[in-house]
Amino acid sequence: MHVLMNLSEFNQSDLCEHFSCPERSVSPAVYILLYVCSAAVVLLRVCGNLLVIISVFHFKQLHTPTNMLVLSLAVSDFLIGALVMPPVLIWTTESCWIFDNCYCISFFVINYILTSLSIYHIALIAVDRYLALSNPFLYTNTISTRTMSIVVSSDWCACLVYNAALFYFNGSLTSSVMCPGECHLFLNEVSSVVDLVITFIFPLSVIIIFYTLVFVIAKKHATAIRELNNHTWLKTQKITSHSMKSERKAAKVLGILVSVFLVCLLPYVIYSLLGDVIELQTETFLKVFIVAYFNSTINPVIYALFYPWFRKTIKLIITLQIFQADSALINILS
């Protein structure tokens, strides 16, 4: 997640005092355990998103508009796991930034772009599901795989342009490393507020609003089905039962989506808002950093494992059946 620091109230000596590397006194066994756990977290994130990427990319039946968003989300989360998470976890374990200044700058550039992409992909999925449920006929006729590919490409370009502008107008990228063993990007007050609104408040509002609308529409549909079934109870009892189960499942999934997003990202927002009144400590914002990344780590679980086809594709991938002839045409939606 973005680490936003206001540089206006501190000079370099103050910053080095606040961000001095603490001495870590842990036993070799604990030290090794920390690295093993870190490697497991990275591996889980990378492999989970890689399975989603292979599944959607390989099987023709999964080439749908919604799955194009899922695929792009998995790509951004995969790159976060491969490029951003390892240095963050090493930084946390060592309590110091052990890499050089150039890598620090690269780390922040990649981090800002990929985390913005991940959050906005979740918002786009919320909008996509609302459009598909509110007017399914119009959605089917107007939203194609090609159209969604254009939307995804535009999202990537917009995030690249926004972050490039943020770094350019802030002008502090070259000051990312100001103290030995530290790596921070310092934004001015205006940039901090703008980035907070664009990368969190706006997409979060979109997610909450559209998922609420999805839940309301799903509930209306289930109510309509029950009323219709009252006239033909003997023939459609199973349909009624199924609609009620679908309603409960929709409520559960939507609750998980919004709750996980809030739980993971609210600590970052609180820390960003209170950055001027609380003591700036490396360990504190690193913990916030990791909690924020946890949201993207479980995205494959939320957006893929709820789909029955994903369990089938995992089996086909693990057993290497995807290398067989015509495996892309296997029926996995039945």
C-alpha positions in Angstrom: 0.0 0.0 0.0 1.1 3.6 -0.4 3.2 5.0 2.4 2.4 8.7 2.7 4.6 10.9 4.8 4.4 14.7 5.1 7.9 16.1 4.8 7.0 19.7 5.7 7.3 19.4 9.5 10.6 17.5 9.6 14.2 18.2 8.6 16.6 15.4 7.7 18.0 15.0 11.2 14.5 14.8 12.7 13.6 12.1 10.1 16.7 10.0 10.9 15.9 10.2 14.6 12.3 9.1 14.0 13.2 6.4 11.5 16.4 5.0 13.1 16.7 1.3 12.7 16.0 -0.5 16.0 18.2 -3.3 17.2 16.5 -6.7 16.8 17.4 -9.2 19.4 15.9 -12.5 18.4 17.2 -16.0 18.5 18.4 -17.7 15.3 15.4 -20.1 15.4 12.9 -17.2 15.5 14.9 -15.4 12.7 14.7 -18.5 10.5 11.0 -18.9 11.3 10.2 -15.4 10.2 11.8 -15.9 6.9 10.1 -19.3 6.4 6.7 -17.7 7.2 7.5 -14.8 4.8 8.4 -17.2 2.0 5.1 -19.1 2.6 3.1 -15.9 2.4 4.7 -14.9 -0.8 4.4 -18.4 -2.3 0.7 -18.6 -1.3 0.0 -15.2 -3.0 2.0 -15.9 -6.1 0.6 -19.5 -6.6 -3.0 -18.5 -5.9 -3.0 -15.7 -8.4 -1.1 -17.8 -10.9 -3.7 -20.5 -10.8 -6.4 -17.9 -11.6 -4.3 -16.5 -14.5 -3.8 -19.9 -16.0 -7.4 -20.9 -15.5 -9.0 -17.9 -17.2 -6.3 -17.6 -19.9 -6.4 -21.3 -20.9 -10.0 -22.4 -20.9 -12.2 -20.9 -23.6 -15.4 -21.1 -21.5 -13.9 -18.7 -19.1 -13.3 -16.0 -21.7 -16.1 -13.8 -20.4 -16.2 -10.0 -19.7 -16.3 -10.5 -16.0 -13.4 -13.0 -16.1 -11.3 -10.5 -18.0 -11.5 -8.3 -14.9 -10.7 -11.3 -12.7 -7.7 -12.1 -14.9 -6.3 -8.6 -14.8 -6.8 -8.4 -11.0 -4.9 -11.7 -10.6 -2.1 -10.3 -12.8 -1.7 -7.2 -10.7 -1.9 -9.2 -7.4 0.6 -11.7 -8.8 3.1 -8.9 -9.6 2.6 -7.5 -6.1 3.4 -10.9 -4.7 6.5 -11.3 -6.9 7.9 -7.8 -6.9 6.6 -5.9 -3.8 6.0 -8.4 -1.0 9.5 -9.9 -0.8 11.3 -6.6 -0.1 8.5 -5.6 2.3 8.8 -8.8 4.3 12.6 -8.7 4.3 12.4 -5.1 5.5 10.1 -6.2 8.3 12.3 -9.1 9.3 15.5 -7.1 9.3 13.9 -3.9 10.7 16.0 -2.0 8.1 16.0 -1.4 4.4 19.0 -3.5 3.2 18.8 -2.5 -0.5 20.2 0.6 -2.2 18.6 3.9 -3.2 17.7 2.9 -6.8 15.9 -0.2 -5.6 14.0 1.9 -3.1 12.8 4.2 -5.8 11.9 1.3 -8.1 10.1 -0.4 -5.2 7.8 2.6 -4.6 7.1 3.2 -8.3 6.0 -0.5 -8.7 4.2 -0.5 -5.4 2.1 2.6 -6.1 1.1 1.4 -9.6 0.2 -2.2 -8.7 -1.7 -1.4 -5.5 -3.8 1.2 -7.3 -4.6 -1.3 -10.0 -5.6 -3.9 -7.5 -8.0 -1.6 -5.7 -9.6 -0.2 -8.9 -10.0 -3.7 -10.3 -12.1 -4.6 -7.3 -14.2 -1.5 -7.9 -14.6 -2.4 -11.6 -15.8 -5.9 -10.6 -18.4 -4.3 -8.4 -19.7 -2.1 -11.2 -19.6 -5.0 -13.6 -21.7 -7.2 -11.4 -24.2 -4.4 -10.8 -24.6 -3.9 -14.6 -25.0 -7.6 -15.2 -27.7 -8.0 -12.6 -29.6 -4.8 -13.1 -30.0 -5.2 -16.9 -28.8 -8.6 -18.0 -30.1 -8.3 -21.6 -28.5 -4.9 -22.2 -25.3 -6.2 -20.5 -25.1 -9.3 -22.8 -25.6 -7.2 -25.9 -23.3 -4.3 -25.1 -20.5 -5.7 -22.9 -18.3 -8.1 -24.8 -14.9 -9.6 -24.0 -13.3 -7.1 -26.4 -15.1 -4.2 -24.7 -13.9 -5.4 -21.3 -10.4 -5.8 -22.5 -10.5 -2.1 -23.6 -11.7 -1.2 -20.1 -9.0 -3.2 -18.5 -6.3 -1.7 -20.7 -7.6 1.8 -20.0 -7.5 1.1 -16.2 -3.8 0.1 -16.5 -3.0 3.2 -18.6 -4.9 5.5 -16.2 -3.0 4.1 -13.1 0.3 4.5 -14.9 -0.5 8.1 -15.9 -1.8 9.1 -12.5 1.2 7.7 -10.6 3.6 9.2 -13.0 2.0 12.6 -12.5 2.0 12.1 -8.7 5.7 11.4 -8.6 6.5 14.2 -11.1 4.6 17.0 -9.4 5.6 15.8 -5.9 9.3 15.9 -6.9 10.7 13.9 -3.9 11.4 10.5 -5.5 15.1 11.1 -5.3 14.8 11.7 -1.5 13.2 8.3 -0.9 16.3 7.2 1.1 17.3 9.9 3.6 18.7 7.8 6.4 20.8 4.7 6.5 18.7 1.6 6.4 15.4 3.4 5.6 13.2 3.7 2.5 10.4 6.2 2.5 8.5 8.3 -0.1 7.7 11.7 1.3 4.7 13.5 -0.2 3.6 17.1 0.4 0.3 17.8 2.0 -1.7 18.3 -1.2 -0.3 15.1 -2.8 -1.1 13.1 0.4 -4.7 14.2 0.4 -5.2 13.8 -3.3 -3.6 10.3 -3.2 -5.8 9.3 -0.2 -8.9 10.3 -2.0 -8.0 8.7 -5.4 -6.5 5.5 -4.2 -8.9 4.7 -1.3 -11.9 6.9 -0.6 -13.2 7.0 -4.2 -12.8 3.2 -5.0 -14.1 2.2 -1.6 -17.2 4.4 -2.1 -17.8 2.7 -5.5 -17.4 -0.8 -4.0 -19.8 -0.1 -1.1 -22.4 1.6 -3.3 -22.5 -0.9 -6.1 -22.3 -4.0 -3.9 -25.2 -2.6 -1.9 -27.2 -2.1 -5.1 -26.3 -5.7 -6.1 -27.6 -7.1 -2.8 -30.8 -5.0 -3.1 -31.5 -6.2 -6.6 -30.7 -9.8 -5.7 -33.1 -9.6 -2.8 -35.9 -8.2 -5.0 -35.3 -11.0 -7.5 -35.5 -13.6 -4.8 -38.7 -12.1 -3.4 -40.3 -12.0 -6.9 -39.4 -15.7 -7.4 -41.0 -16.6 -4.1 -44.2 -14.7 -4.9 -44.4 -16.4 -8.3 -43.8 -19.8 -6.6 -46.8 -19.2 -4.3 -49.1 -19.8 -7.3 -47.3 -23.0 -8.4 -45.9 -24.3 -5.1 -45.9 -28.0 -6.0 -44.0 -27.5 -9.2 -41.4 -25.0 -8.1 -40.7 -25.8 -4.4 -37.1 -26.6 -5.4 -36.7 -23.3 -7.2 -37.8 -21.4 -4.2 -35.4 -23.3 -2.0 -32.6 -22.6 -4.4 -33.4 -18.9 -4.7 -33.3 -18.5 -0.9 -30.0 -20.2 -0.7 -28.7 -18.0 -3.5 -29.9 -14.9 -1.6 -28.1 -16.0 1.6 -24.9 -16.8 -0.4 -25.0 -13.4 -2.1 -25.3 -11.7 1.2 -22.4 -13.7 2.6 -20.1 -13.1 -0.3 -20.9 -9.4 -0.4 -20.3 -9.1 3.3 -16.9 -10.8 3.1 -15.8 -8.6 0.1 -16.6 -5.4 1.8 -15.5 -6.4 5.3 -12.1 -7.8 4.2 -11.5 -4.6 2.2 -12.3 -2.4 5.1 -10.4 -4.4 7.7 -7.3 -4.5 5.6 -7.2 -0.9 4.3 -8.7 1.1 7.2 -5.5 0.9 9.4 -3.6 2.4 6.5 -6.1 5.2 6.1 -6.1 5.9 9.9 -2.3 6.0 10.0 -2.2 8.3 7.0 -4.7 10.7 8.5 -3.0 10.7 11.9 0.6 10.8 10.5 1.1 14.4 11.7 0.0 13.7 15.3 1.5 10.3 16.1 5.1 9.3 16.3 6.5 8.0 13.0 8.0 4.6 13.6 9.3 2.2 11.1 7.7 -0.9 12.7 4.3 0.7 12.9 3.8 1.6 9.3 5.4 -1.7 8.2 2.7 -3.5 10.1 0.1 -1.3 8.4 1.8 -2.1 5.1 1.5 -5.8 5.5 -2.1 -5.7 6.7 -3.0 -3.6 3.6 -1.3 -6.2 1.3 -3.3 -9.0 2.9 -6.4 -7.8 1.0 -4.7 -8.7 -2.3 -3.4 -11.9 -0.9 -6.9 -13.3 -0.4 -8.3 -12.0 -3.6 -8.0 -15.4 -5.3 -10.0 -16.9 -2.4 -12.8 -14.2 -2.6 -13.0 -13.8 -6.4 -12.1 -17.3 -7.6 -12.7 -20.0 -4.9 -16.4 -19.0 -4.7 -16.7 -20.2 -8.3 -17.2 -23.9 -8.8 -15.2 -23.9 -12.0 -12.0 -22.8 -10.2 -11.9 -26.1 -8.2 -12.2 -28.0 -11.5 -9.4 -26.0 -13.2 -7.1 -26.4 -10.2 -7.4 -30.2 -10.6 -6.8 -30.0 -14.3 -3.8 -27.8 -13.9 -2.2 -29.8 -11.1 -2.7 -33.1 -13.0 -1.2 -31.4 -16.1 -4.3 -32.2 -18.2 -4.1 -28.7 -19.6 -1.2 -29.9 -21.8 -3.5 -32.4 -23.6 -4.9 -31.7 -27.0 -8.1 -29.6 -27.0 -7.9 -29.2 -23.2 -8.9 -25.5 -23.6 -12.3 -26.8 -24.8 -13.1 -28.9 -21.7 -16.5 -28.2 -20.3 -15.8 -26.9 -16.8 -19.1 -25.0 -16.1 -21.4 -28.0 -16.0 
